[in-house]
Amino acid sequence: MSDNSTRRDFIKKTSAATAGLAIAGAVRPSRVLGANDRVRVAIVGASDRTMSSLVPAFQAHAAALNFELVAVCDIWKKRREEEPAKIAKKYGVKEPVGVRNTEELYSRKDIDAVIVGTADFQHAFHAIEAVRAGKDVYAEKPFANIMSHANEALDVIGKSKQVFQVGTQRRSTPSYQRAYEYLQSGKFGDIVAAEMTWNVNQPGRWRRPNVVPLLKEEDTDWKRYLINRPFEPFNARKYLEFRLFWPYSSGIPDQWMVHQIDTVHWFTGIPHPRSVTANGGVYFWKDGRSNFDTMTAVFDYHDAKTDKAFQVVYSSRMTNEAGGVKEIYYSNGGTLNLDTNKVSSEGGLKEGPARAMGMKANLLQPVTLADEGGIETAADTGSDPQTVAHVRNWMDCIRSRSQKTNADIHAAYNHSVALCMTIAALHTGKRVTFDSKKRAVVAS
């Protein structure tokens, strides 16, 4: 899909969606909350991820922080009719109201904030819509997989006073925070390379064979689901198994790569890659999907301020789990392994090679960064501390309104740039760069 061709439709739809709530491009002020006021939250998109992860994380802190889930907005009749009762029963709270769409949602007077858990390609759209309606937003990742969405979101959300958090929860994870602090201390030295993998062997990952037959066109709003993607006839698989089909998701880059490449931006302060090359294909799980089951991307990073550069190699396959999920950073003096949360001298410059060049050995002292361990990989992470801590950070910021969230709009924008570059590289087979002045991906 042409990125530029969607921009006019996107702005038109975003403006129409908030008609009567805000002038297009303007942000309606939110309700001023007192220290003891209850914060009223709505779900936008009662997806599997929302219900199994984000709602439990929210409810873990709702009572203590005086937050309440008051509405569940979903265009599928089944979800908006069934999920509110499930929430009330599971958490012993008042049953939220089911709402058909966001126009109805934002016409209500009892919504202060929203949690967006819609399909991958809809996150930025719904975040912009919510901010224009004066709501604070927690938006699930990936944030945007086309640049027109990312650019519009940066302009609208970046200029607003709304509290925004994107769901790259590594930024709220203690082991990653300690890794960040260690890298910032300078003890590790300059990063010279990084290797990242995400390997599984799961034929059912992102499939919904038991749910797809339940979705009927008359029970949802297919045109509203598409937003500004090219029209095609109703397809229940592309609605519920969207992660397998472009242009609704890019699959592996949208779902997994975003988490890992975001740490590069966070750890280094470099906003996006200088270039990306990538390839892959549907090599084994030939079940009608269009998104690759195997891919490899190479990222070139360059810090213009220091003229230092390094390479990141990212690989992922859904056909064999050997090697698992890894995030390993290298310096001249050793290795930072985010699976073991340990720093070691492995690969560092030893005495012999150093002496031959009139240099000194460079070997890092072993350091354990955290006891709690391992890289978060589960699809259902609602009970895990990473997601709970990340949602808590958003809620705390809503209360204080005096601190920046751990993953703000700039973090969301930066991972979106890397994501859009990767998608372009996979789809074109070309080396892809980013024009910062035009805010556009360039395939050369």
N, C-alpha and C positions, 0 to 999 in steps of 0.2 A: 504494500500500500504506500502511495506517495505521502510523505510526511506533510509537505506543503499543501497538498490538496485538501487536507483535513482541517486546516487551521480556521478557515472561515466558518465551516459547519460547527466546529468545536465552540468557537466564541458565540455563535448564534444559539446553540443549544444550551450552553452554560448560562447565557443571559436569559433565555426563555424560562429555564428551570427556576430561576430566582425572581421572575417577574412578580411584582407586587411586594417583594421583600427588600430588594435593593436595586438601585440603578446599576446597569451593567458596568462593571469595572470599579464600582464603589463597594465599600464594606460597611454593612450595618453594624453599629456598635452593639456589643453584647450586654446582657444584664450585668449590672455592677453587683458583685457578690460580697456580702459581709463575711466575716470570719466564721460565723456559725450557719450561714445559709447552706441549704442543701443544693448540691450540684446535680442537675437532672440530665441524664445521658440517654441517648438513643443509639441503637444499632442500625447501621446502614449496610445491609447484606448479611443475612443470617446463614452464612456458609458453614461448611464443616470446620474450617479454621476458626471462624468467629465463635462458634458454639462450643467447640472442644478446647479452645486455647484462650482466646481473648476474653470471653465472658468469665471463665473461672479466674483468670488473672485479675480482672476488674473486681469481681465479687470478693476476692481475698482481702481487699482493702476498703470496700465500699462502706461498710458500717462504721469503721473507725474514722474514716475521713468525711463521713456524711455525704456520700454520693448515692444516687439511686438510678437504677435502670428503669426508665419509664416507657420506652417505646421500642418496638422491633419493626423496622421498615424493610420490606422485601417485596419485589414485584411478583414472586411466585406465591400463589395463594396458599399452597401447602405449608410453606415455611412461616409465613406471617400468621397463620391460624394455629399452628401446632407448637412453635417454639416458645411463645410467651408463657403458655401453661407449663411447659417443661422447666422453664427458668424459675417460675414461682414455686413449683413443687421441689425442685432440687435444692434451692437456696433458702426456702422459707420466706420469700419476699412477696410483696404485692405484685400481681400479674401485670406485666407491661402491656401496653396497647399495641395491637397489630396495625400497621400503617401500609397502605398500598404502594406509595411512591414518595419521592422526596419533596415534590410540590406540596403534598398533603402534610408531610412531616414538618416542613419549615413554615407552614401556615399556623402551626400550633404555638402556643405561648409558653409551653412548659419544657422547652428543650434548651439546654445551655451548651452541650457538647455532644459529639458523635464519635463512635468507633466505626471506621470504615473497613469492612471485610468482604468487599465485592470481588469480582473477577479481576485478574491481574491488570488488564488494560483499562479498568475503570477507576483505579485508585486515585489518580491525580484529578480526574474529572470530578469525582465526588468530594474530594478535599477542597477544591476550588469552590464548588457549589456551597459547601458548608461554611467556609470562611466568608463568602459573600453574604451569607445569611446571618453572620455574626456569631458563629459557633466555634468553640475550640475543637480540635481534631486530632484523633489518633488514627493514622492511616496505615494499613498493612502494607508490607513491601511485596513486590517491587513497586516503586512509586510511579514511574512513567516509562513506557517502552517505546514512545515516539517523542521526538524533541519538541514538537509544538505543545504537547501537554506539559512537559518539563519546564519549558520557557514561560508558559502562561502561569503555571503554579508558582514559579519563583517570583514573578512580578506581583501576583495577587497576594499570596501568602506572606512573601517576604516583606511587603509593605503594610501588612495588617498588624494588629495588636493581639491577634488570637494565638493561643497556645497550640503549637503543632509538634507532633512527634511522628516519625516514620518508624515502622516496625523492624528495624535492624537491631535486634536486642543484644547483640554482642557488646554494644556500647554501654549497656547497663550490667554486664556480667563481671563480677569481681576479678576473675582470672585475666580477662582481657584488659580491664582497667589497670591491673598491676603490670601487665605487659607494656601498656602504653606509658605508664610512669617510668618503667625501666628504660624503655627506648628513649624517652625524653631526657633521662638523666645523662645520656651520652656514653654510658658504660659499654653499651653494645657496639658502638661505632656506627659507621655508615652502613646502611643496608645495601648489599651488592646484588641480591637476588632473592626471590621467594618462589616456593613451589606450593601449589594448592590443588587438592584433589577432592572429588566427591563421587565415590563409587558405590553403587548398590546393585543388587540382583533381584529386582522386584517387578515381575510382569504386571502386577496390579497397581503399581504406583501411579496415582492420578487417574486411574480408571474408576468408574462408578457403575458397574454392570447391574447392580441390584436397584439402583436409584433411577437410572436413565429411563426405564420403561414407565416410571411414575409421572414423569413430566409431560404434560399435554399443552399444546400451544394455547388452547383457550384458557388455561389457568395461569398464564403469565403474560408479559408484555414484551414480545420478541423485538419489536422496533426500539423500544426503550433500552433493552439489553444491549443492542448493537451500538448505541450512542452515535458515533460517527464512523464506525467501520462500514465498509461497503456492504450494501444490502445483499443478503442471500436468504433463501427459504429457511424456515424454522428447522433447527437441527438440535435435538436434545443432547447429543453427545458434545457438541460444541458449546452448549450452555453449561453442562455439568462437568464435562471433561475438558474444559477450555485449556488447561495447561498443555494439552497435546496438540493444539492447533493454532497456528498463526493465521490471522493477526490478533488473536485473543490473548495469546501468550507466546513467549519464545521457548517455553519449557525450561530446560536446564539453566540457561542464563538468568531468566526471570526468577526462578525459584531458589536456586542454590548459589550460583555465582555471585549474585548481588550481596549476599551475606558476607562472603569471603573477601570480595574485592573492596567492600566498604572498609574493612580493617586497614587496608593499604592507605586509603585516603586519610583515615583517622590517625594512624600511627605516624605518617610522614608529613601531613599537612599539604600534600600535593593534591589538587582537586580532581584531576582526571588523568588518564593516560595521554601520552604524546601520540601514540599510535597503537593500533590493534590489528593483528592478523589472526585468522581462525578458519577452521574447517571441521567437518563432521558429517553425519548422515544417519538415516534410519537403517542400521546395519542388521538388526536382529528382530526387534519387536515390531513386526510388520502387521499391525492391527488397524491400519487406516489412519494412523497419526501422521501429521506433517512435521512436527517438531522432532529434532534429532534425538536418538537414544545414546549417542556418543559424540563428544566434541572435545576439541582442544583449542585454546586461545593463548596467544602470546602478547603480553602487554609491555610496552616500553614506557617507563616513567622517567621524567626529567624535572628536576627542581631548577627553575629558571633563576632563582635567587642565589643558589650556591653552585650551579652548573654540575650538580651531581646527578647520576642516573643509575638505573637498575632495571632488571627485567623480572616480570612475573609470568610464570607458566602455569596455566590453569587447565586441568583436564578432568573430565567427568564421563562416566559411562553408567548405564542402567542395566547392563547385561552381565556383569561380573563384579563382585564386591571386594575382590582382593585389593589390598592397599587402603581400603576404607576411606575415611575423610581425614585429610591432613591440611595443616597450615604451618609451613616451616619458613622462617626467615633466616637469611644468611648474612653474616658480616665477614670481614677479613679475619676476625678473631674467633669465629665459632658460629653456633646455631641457636636459634630460639624456636622451640617446638611447642606449638600451642595445643597439641594433643596431650603431651605429658606435662605441660606448663613448666618446662625446665629450660634453662640456658646451659649450654655446654661448650667445651672447646673443640667439639667435633668439626673438622674441616678447617680449623684455624691455621694460621701461618706458623710452621714449625721452625725449630732452630736451624736445621741444615739448609733448607731453601732460603731462609732469611739471611744467614751468614754469607752464603754465596753471592748475595747482592749487596753486602755491606749493611744489612738491616738487622733489626732485632726481632726475635720471635714475637708473635702476637696471638696469645691464647687466652681466651676468656676464663674467668673464674666461674666454677659451677654455681648456679643459683636456682632455687626452687621458687617460682613466682606465686604458686597457690597450691593449697591442698585439695580443694574441690576440683574435680578434674574432668578433662576431656572436652572435646569440641561438641557443641550442641548439634545434633543431627536429627532428632525425632521430628516427625510431622506433627505430632500431638504434644505440644509443649506447655499446655496450660497449667499443669501442676509443677512444672520445672521452675527453678528460681530465676532463670534468665528472663522469661516472658513476664513473670510476676513482677520482677524488679523494674522492668522497662515500662510496664503499664503504671506501676506505682510512681515512677519518675514523672510521667505525664500528669498524673493526678496531683502530685505534690506541686508541680509548676502551675497548675490551674488554681490551686489554693493560694500560692504565694504571689503569683504573677510578677515575680521579681528575679526569676532565674531562667536561663535557657535550657530547654530540654536536652537530653543526651544525644538525640538524633533529630536535629532541627531541619528546617527546609533546605538549608545549604547541604547538609549531609544527604538528604533525599535527592537533591538536584545532582550532586556529584556522582552518586551511584547510578543515577538515571543516564547521565552522559556516558559513563563506562558501559552501561547496558546497551544503549542505543548504538554505540560504536561496535560492540561485539555482535549485535544482531546484523548490522550492515556488513560486517566482515564475513559472517557466516553465510549471508544471503547472496553476496556478490563475489566472494572469493578474493576480494581486493584488500590492499592495505588501507586502513581507515584512520583518518586523523580528525581533529576537532578544531573548527574555526571559532575561537573565543569571541571575536568581535561580532560575527554573524550569528553566533550560538547555533552552529549547524555542524552536523556530521558530514565529512567529506570522504568519499571512496575514490581512490586514485589508482 
